[in-house]
Amino acid sequence: MRRDAYRLSFDEVDARAAHAFLRGAYWCEGIPLALLERAVANSLCIALHADGEGQVGFARVVTDRTTFAYLCDVYVLDAHRGRGLATWMIDTLQAHADLQGLRRFLLFTKDAQPLYARHGFAPLATPERGMEIVKPGLYLKQHD
């Protein structure tokens, strides 16, 4: 899938390139490369490549490919933002054959609600039903 100088791929995912960005992201700061490689291997991932630059964006879906999916680790490098590339990645993921007919598709974001709302995501309809275990800074503590 190509658009101008960009290409999307489900097969050519560079976990090291994703790690270079994600290890500093607020949601997984300090994640070890080995953990991210395992996460990539067990998820449906898409990579955004720029001609002559390699991987400049990434998104991952944790899913059973039947009933449930969780969108996470979405990013586009700063130099490539503002071109609709994240929207292209999300649209392409949502159109993937393995993500059709899902009962629930979740994501969590600190500040990108307007972006995801354009893709059909909405606040939890029944947040009182949801529960979570959160371990902030988990990956940073593993290095101590």
Summary of the structure (lengths in Angstrom):
residues: 144
radius of gyration: 15.3
end to end distance: 42.6
largest distance: 47.7
contacts: 374
relative contact order: 0.16
helix: 32%
strand: 25%
